[in-house]
Amino acid sequence: MDTKKKINILDHLKEKKVKRFGLFFVVAFIFLIFSKLSNDYKQTVNLKVNLINTDDEILLKNDSANYIQAYVEAKGITLMPLIFNAYKSFDVNAKSDVALKSDYFIFDVQKHKYLIEDQLGNSFELISLMPDTLLIPYAKRASKLVPIKLKKKINYAVGYDIKGDYKLDVDSVKIVGSASEVNKINAITTEELSLNNVNSAINTTVRLDASGYNNIEIFPKEAVVSGTVKRFTEGTVEVSIAIINQPQNITINYFPKTVSVAYYVDLESYNAVKALDFVVECDYADLDDNQTYLIPKIVKKPDFVKHVNIKQKRIDFIKL
């Protein structure tokens, strides 16, 4: 029995020694890693040129060639992310950092060494750069400005309507693409704006729809739609009729002499509507042979009223 106890004790001690050794090994390995990561190393880093602020028409070619090789010195912990990423990106401003030729941008690498150092940061010491000059090829696409057409399906709550017109924060957009496609386009329509039971001001963003065109880009790609929504009411006024294009040798008598004009107006403007703001005309030249009535038409109305309608659709007359 004592012998078995001694054996168990020895096994337990051996197991503890193994665990201690394993723990010591792990701690030593961690210290080794940190020691290595805190050392300085020299390494070549691929820098990918990201050209910013280019014109919308510019299409960069051969993106795989837009790299600079930077020979740097840095701590191991700084270089470690490059194990997982093949390159680091840095921005080059097309408006100020490059020279523009007809088919390519010229980036003077040595002249802009400071730019690369700034974006790499203080953790890197830049030793050398290759090549001295980088050529970035591009193609220029066709472009033109076209107006925006709002596609909408808006239903208002009872007694409400839009006052004035819908407004877009941009009235035109730039379309960019092949010349053959660009020349076909005279306007760009928005995606449908669908609203129901509207009783307050409209202010929302809609995307522009280029789905019907091949390889066309739009700048900007969306627009803000706004509109003033007010309470509306219906009103009527009696307006005198004017006969135009009546031959001088013909005299007629017509009835009625006035017509009732119904209109829709916001409550705030209701009292501003006057009969003299409307002009109703009957054009004698529009008469067909043997026709004994004239058709009244509204040729003038206030800009702020809508849904104008003449209740009398015909004006009877006789020749004297």
SVG drawing of the C-alpha trace seen along z (x, -y; Angstrom):
<svg xmlns="http://www.w3.org/2000/svg" viewBox="-80 -95 98 97">
<polyline fill="none" stroke="black" stroke-width="0.4" points="0.0,0.0 2.8,-2.4 4.5,-1.6 1.4,-2.6 1.2,-5.9 4.9,-6.7 4.3,-5.9 1.3,-8.2 3.2,-11.0 6.0,-10.6 3.6,-10.7 2.0,-13.9 5.3,-15.6 6.3,-14.6 3.0,-16.0 3.6,-19.3 7.1,-19.5 5.8,-19.0 3.1,-21.7 5.7,-24.1 8.0,-23.4 5.2,-23.9 4.2,-27.2 7.8,-28.3 8.1,-27.4 5.0,-29.4 6.1,-32.5 9.6,-32.2 8.1,-31.9 5.9,-35.0 8.9,-37.0 10.9,-35.8 8.1,-37.0 7.8,-40.4 11.6,-40.7 11.6,-40.0 8.7,-42.4 10.5,-45.2 13.6,-44.8 14.1,-47.0 13.9,-45.4 14.4,-46.6 11.9,-45.6 10.4,-46.5 6.8,-47.6 4.5,-47.9 2.6,-51.2 -0.5,-51.4 -1.2,-54.9 -4.8,-55.9 -5.5,-58.9 -8.1,-61.1 -10.0,-64.2 -9.9,-63.1 -12.5,-64.5 -15.6,-62.4 -14.7,-61.6 -11.3,-60.1 -11.1,-56.3 -7.8,-54.9 -6.2,-52.1 -3.9,-49.2 -4.5,-49.6 -2.0,-46.8 0.9,-49.1 0.1,-51.9 2.6,-50.8 5.7,-52.2 8.3,-50.1 9.4,-51.7 12.4,-50.3 11.7,-51.1 13.0,-50.4 10.5,-49.8 9.8,-47.7 8.6,-44.2 5.3,-44.9 4.7,-47.8 5.6,-45.5 3.5,-42.6 0.2,-43.7 2.0,-43.5 2.1,-39.7 -1.7,-39.8 -1.8,-42.7 0.2,-42.7 0.4,-46.5 -0.3,-49.8 -2.4,-52.5 -1.6,-56.2 -3.5,-59.1 -2.2,-61.3 -4.2,-64.4 -4.9,-64.6 -5.3,-68.3 -2.0,-69.2 0.4,-66.2 0.6,-65.1 1.3,-66.5 -1.4,-65.9 -0.7,-64.7 -3.1,-63.6 -3.0,-59.9 -1.4,-59.7 -0.7,-61.4 3.0,-61.8 3.8,-61.4 7.3,-62.6 8.0,-60.1 11.2,-61.6 9.8,-65.1 6.8,-63.9 8.8,-61.8 7.5,-64.0 4.0,-63.0 4.7,-59.4 6.5,-59.9 3.6,-61.8 1.1,-59.0 3.4,-56.2 3.7,-57.9 6.5,-58.1 6.6,-54.4 8.4,-54.0 11.8,-55.3 11.8,-55.7 15.2,-54.7 14.5,-54.7 11.8,-54.7 11.4,-53.0 10.7,-54.1 11.7,-57.8 8.7,-58.6 5.4,-56.8 3.2,-57.0 -0.5,-56.4 -2.4,-55.8 -6.0,-56.9 -8.8,-57.3 -11.2,-60.2 -14.9,-59.4 -17.5,-61.6 -19.8,-63.7 -22.6,-66.3 -25.1,-67.9 -28.7,-66.9 -31.8,-68.0 -33.5,-65.8 -37.1,-64.7 -38.9,-63.8 -40.9,-60.6 -43.5,-60.7 -46.7,-59.2 -47.8,-61.4 -51.3,-61.2 -52.2,-64.0 -54.4,-63.9 -57.9,-65.3 -57.7,-69.1 -53.9,-69.2 -51.9,-69.8 -48.5,-71.1 -48.1,-74.8 -46.0,-75.9 -43.7,-73.3 -41.6,-70.5 -38.0,-71.6 -34.7,-69.6 -31.5,-70.7 -29.8,-70.1 -31.5,-70.9 -29.0,-68.9 -26.6,-66.1 -23.4,-65.1 -23.6,-61.8 -20.4,-60.1 -19.7,-57.2 -19.1,-56.3 -19.9,-59.0 -22.5,-56.9 -24.4,-56.3 -24.1,-59.8 -25.4,-61.3 -28.6,-59.3 -29.6,-60.8 -31.4,-64.1 -32.6,-63.8 -32.3,-61.5 -35.4,-60.4 -35.4,-59.8 -36.5,-56.5 -40.2,-56.8 -41.0,-58.9 -44.1,-57.3 -45.8,-59.0 -49.3,-58.6 -51.6,-60.7 -49.1,-63.6 -50.1,-66.5 -46.7,-68.2 -43.7,-69.5 -41.8,-67.2 -38.1,-66.8 -36.6,-63.5 -33.8,-62.0 -34.4,-60.1 -31.8,-58.2 -31.4,-58.9 -32.2,-56.0 -29.6,-55.1 -30.7,-51.4 -31.9,-51.8 -28.5,-52.8 -25.3,-50.8 -22.1,-51.7 -23.3,-55.2 -22.3,-56.9 -24.2,-59.8 -22.8,-62.6 -24.3,-63.2 -26.3,-59.9 -29.2,-61.3 -31.1,-64.5 -33.1,-66.1 -36.8,-66.7 -38.6,-69.3 -42.1,-70.9 -44.3,-73.1 -47.6,-71.4 -50.6,-73.5 -54.3,-73.3 -56.3,-74.0 -59.8,-75.0 -62.0,-75.5 -63.2,-78.9 -65.2,-80.3 -65.3,-83.7 -67.4,-85.1 -65.2,-86.1 -66.3,-88.1 -65.8,-86.4 -63.7,-88.0 -64.4,-87.1 -61.2,-87.1 -60.7,-86.9 -64.2,-87.9 -64.5,-89.2 -65.4,-92.9 -68.3,-92.3 -70.0,-89.9 -72.0,-90.8 -73.0,-88.2 -74.9,-88.0 -73.7,-85.4 -74.9,-84.0 -73.9,-83.9 -71.6,-86.9 -69.7,-85.5 -68.7,-82.1 -68.0,-80.6 -64.4,-79.6 -63.6,-77.2 -60.1,-77.0 -58.1,-75.3 -56.0,-77.5 -54.2,-77.4 -56.0,-78.9 -53.4,-81.6 -53.9,-82.9 -57.7,-82.6 -58.4,-86.2 -55.9,-87.3 -57.8,-85.8 -59.7,-88.3 -61.8,-87.9 -59.6,-90.3 -56.7,-87.8 -58.4,-85.5 -58.9,-85.9 -61.4,-83.7 -61.5,-83.8 -63.6,-82.3 -61.8,-82.1 -64.2,-82.8 -61.6,-81.3 -62.0,-77.9 -65.6,-77.6 -66.6,-74.8 -69.2,-75.3 -72.7,-75.7 -71.4,-75.6 -73.6,-77.7 -71.6,-77.8 -68.1,-78.9 -65.7,-77.1 -64.4,-79.1 -60.8,-78.8 -58.8,-80.1 -55.8,-81.9 -54.6,-83.6 -54.8,-82.7 -52.8,-83.5 -49.7,-81.4 -50.6,-80.3 -54.0,-78.7 -54.4,-75.2 -57.0,-72.8 -58.8,-75.7 -62.0,-74.7 -64.8,-76.5 -68.2,-75.2 -69.9,-76.3 -68.4,-74.3 -70.1,-76.2 -71.2,-79.7 -74.2,-79.9 -74.4,-82.7 -76.4,-83.9 -75.5,-86.1 -77.3,-89.4"/>
</svg>
